[in-house]
Amino acid sequence: MFRKISLLFVFFVFFPVRFLFAQDHSLTGFPKGYAPQEVGKRLAYHFVDDRHDLYSGRWIHYAEVCTWYGALKFAAATKDKKLVKLLQDKFEPLFTRENKLMPPMNHVDFNMIGSLILELYRITNDKRYLDLGMAYADTQWEAPADAKPEEKAWAAKGYSWQTRLWIDDMYMITILQNQAYKVTGDQKYIDRAAAEMILYLDEIQRPNGLFYHAPDVPYHWGRGDGWMAVGMAELLLCLPANHKDRPRIMQGYHVMMESLKKYQTPGGMWNQLIDEPDCWAETSCTAMFAYAFITGVKNGWLDAKEYAPAARKAWMAMIPYIDERNNVTEVCIGTGKKNDQQYYYDRPRLAGDFHGQAPYIWCAVALLEK
């Protein structure tokens, strides 16, 4: 009798706990306030009312582009026609009275606005977006007459003349060429993106799978590595299964994801300097790495048993950093490379910086996708 009672006690007490623990590691069933529908809606609608973020007060900043793009993807994923209209209306003045805010087609950070414009075309089928977006995509490969010798040299090798071997580029360049491939079906665009990614992987990925901020700056800066993680995930989503370059890019992605998993903090975040345990937890890189994990699990590139718990832990850790005004806090401001470790520790942190708002929305979208 005692043995039966003991077994029943174990079954009804310990089994449910284990079951709940397993459920807690899935990428569904989030508690109130943490559901991707709630979080994405908060941040996407907040973006609609936010003012433009400009380079030196002149042109739309790439971080705003990333947030806008994410908000559009969220609107499409949730079939929110009102949000689509608001985001489209926000862009409309850039065709007319705000046209001077459109970035010139002469720099990797400027050209990538084309990725947003082509997403607007994909959702609205308005040809104005197609023509303008493709102009940004094509000029990313067409070296201008006044290009510098090193820029012309990259172009002569078949790469973008905007190649710099900076880690940011593997989002800025590939996302635009991905979008051009999606809207045209022209193989050359996805071939460009894949070749460019392999160049960067071969040249700058470290043996541990991570990336220095620059070859002469030997620090694993969180958001810098975040651009590589997201860039690879986005490219793999777009790259045909039989593409000749897919195995190499997948290999680079896997090596990076394995390393990132080791450096995730017990609380679920990643630090401003990834491999420095005493550095502060930074939100934009955490969201970028979470996005790469979620996307990998959802598409079968990563072992769900191993990576889904890490992705969920990151998402659950991220949400409390959103303040009452729907601003993501603890976002490292824009950061140039500098060979000084203390420089990264001392970087100011902003609330509501688009560098942080964008990847949070991307994560919400990735969690919603099947």
Long-range contacts (C-beta under 8 A, 24 or more apart in sequence): 24-312, 25-308, 25-309, 25-312, 26-308, 26-312, 27-294, 27-297, 27-298, 27-308, 27-311, 27-312, 27-367, 30-315, 30-316, 33-319, 34-315, 34-316, 34-319, 36-363, 36-364, 36-365, 36-367, 36-368, 37-78, 37-364, 37-368, 39-319, 39-322, 39-360, 39-364, 40-74, 40-77, 40-78, 40-361, 40-364, 40-365, 40-368, 41-74, 41-78, 41-80, 42-322, 42-326, 43-71, 43-322, 43-326, 43-328, 43-357, 43-360, 43-361, 43-364, 44-70, 44-71, 44-74, 44-75, 44-83, 44-361, 45-83, 45-86, 45-326, 46-325, 46-326, 46-327, 46-357, 47-71, 47-87, 47-357, 47-361, 48-83, 48-86, 48-87, 48-90, 50-352, 52-101, 53-354, 54-101, 55-103, 55-109, 55-110, 58-100, 58-101, 59-101, 59-102, 59-103, 59-104, 59-110, 60-94, 60-101, 60-102, 60-103, 60-113, 61-354, 62-109, 62-110, 62-112, 62-113, 62-172, 63-334, 63-353, 63-354, 63-355, 63-358, 64-354, 65-112, 65-113, 65-115, 65-116, 66-354, 66-355, 66-358, 66-359, 67-354, 67-357, 67-358, 67-361, 68-116, 69-115, 69-116, 69-119, 69-358, 70-357, 70-358, 70-359, 70-361, 70-362, 70-365, 71-361, 72-116, 72-119, 72-120, 72-123, 73-119, 73-361, 73-362, 73-365, 74-361, 74-364, 74-365, 74-368, 75-123, 76-123, 77-365, 77-368, 77-369, 78-368, 84-123, 84-124, 87-120, 88-120, 88-124, 91-116, 91-117, 91-120, 95-128, 105-135, 105-136, 105-139, 105-140, 106-139, 106-144, 107-162, 108-140, 108-160, 108-162, 108-164, 108-168, 108-169, 108-172, 108-173, 109-168, 109-172, 111-136, 111-137, 111-139, 111-140, 111-162, 111-172, 111-176, 112-136, 112-171, 112-172, 112-173, 112-175, 112-176, 114-140, 114-176, 114-179, 114-180, 115-175, 115-176, 115-178, 115-179, 118-176, 118-179, 118-180, 118-182, 118-183, 119-179, 121-183, 122-179, 122-182, 122-183, 130-183, 133-179, 133-180, 133-183, 134-180, 134-183, 134-184, 136-176, 137-176, 137-177, 137-179, 137-180, 137-189, 138-180, 140-173, 140-176, 140-177, 141-192, 158-195, 159-195, 159-196, 159-199, 160-192, 160-196, 163-196, 163-199, 165-199, 165-200, 165-203, 165-204, 165-214, 165-215, 166-214, 166-337, 167-200, 167-204, 167-211, 167-213, 167-214, 167-224, 167-225, 167-227, 167-228, 168-224, 168-227, 169-196, 169-200, 169-227, 170-196, 170-197, 170-200, 170-227, 170-228, 170-231, 170-232, 171-227, 171-228, 171-230, 171-231, 171-234, 172-227, 174-231, 174-234, 174-235, 175-231, 175-234, 178-234, 178-235, 178-237, 178-238, 181-238, 182-238, 190-238, 190-239, 190-240, 190-243, 191-245, 193-235, 193-238, 193-239, 194-235, 194-239, 194-243, 194-245, 194-246, 194-249, 195-245, 197-231, 197-232, 197-235, 197-245, 197-249, 197-252, 198-245, 198-248, 198-249, 200-228, 201-248, 201-249, 201-252, 205-252, 205-255, 205-256, 208-259, 209-252, 209-255, 209-256, 209-257, 209-258, 209-259, 209-260, 210-256, 210-259, 210-260, 210-274, 210-275, 213-337, 214-337, 216-337, 216-339, 217-337, 217-338, 217-339, 218-339, 219-273, 219-341, 219-344, 220-273, 220-274, 220-275, 221-272, 221-273, 221-274, 221-335, 221-344, 222-270, 222-271, 222-272, 222-273, 222-274, 222-282, 222-284, 222-285, 222-286, 222-332, 223-282, 223-284, 223-285, 223-288, 223-332, 223-335, 223-355, 224-335, 225-256, 225-260, 225-274, 225-285, 225-288, 225-289, 226-284, 226-285, 226-287, 226-288, 226-289, 226-359, 227-288, 228-256, 229-253, 229-256, 229-257, 229-260, 229-288, 229-289, 229-291, 229-292, 230-288, 230-291, 230-292, 230-359, 230-362, 232-256, 232-292, 233-291, 233-292, 233-295, 233-296, 236-295, 236-299, 236-301, 237-295, 237-299, 250-301, 253-292, 253-296, 253-301, 254-301, 254-302, 256-292, 257-292, 257-293, 257-296, 257-302, 257-307, 260-289, 260-292, 260-293, 261-306, 261-307, 261-310, 264-289, 264-310, 264-313, 264-314, 267-317, 268-310, 268-313, 268-314, 268-315, 268-316, 268-317, 268-318, 269-314, 269-317, 269-318, 270-314, 272-332, 272-344, 272-345, 272-347, 273-341, 273-344, 273-345, 276-341, 279-344, 279-345, 280-330, 280-345, 280-349, 281-330, 282-330, 282-331, 282-332, 282-349, 283-318, 283-321, 283-328, 283-329, 283-330, 283-331, 283-356, 283-360, 284-328, 284-331, 284-332, 284-353, 284-355, 284-356, 284-358, 284-359, 285-332, 286-314, 286-317, 286-318, 287-314, 287-318, 287-328, 287-356, 287-359, 287-360, 287-362, 287-363, 288-359, 288-362, 289-314, 290-314, 290-315, 290-318, 290-359, 290-363, 291-359, 291-362, 291-363, 291-366, 294-363, 294-366, 294-367, 295-366, 298-366, 298-369, 298-370, 315-363, 315-367, 318-360, 318-363, 322-360, 323-351, 325-351, 325-352, 327-351, 327-352, 327-357, 328-352, 328-353, 328-356, 328-357, 328-360, 329-356, 330-356, 331-355, 331-356
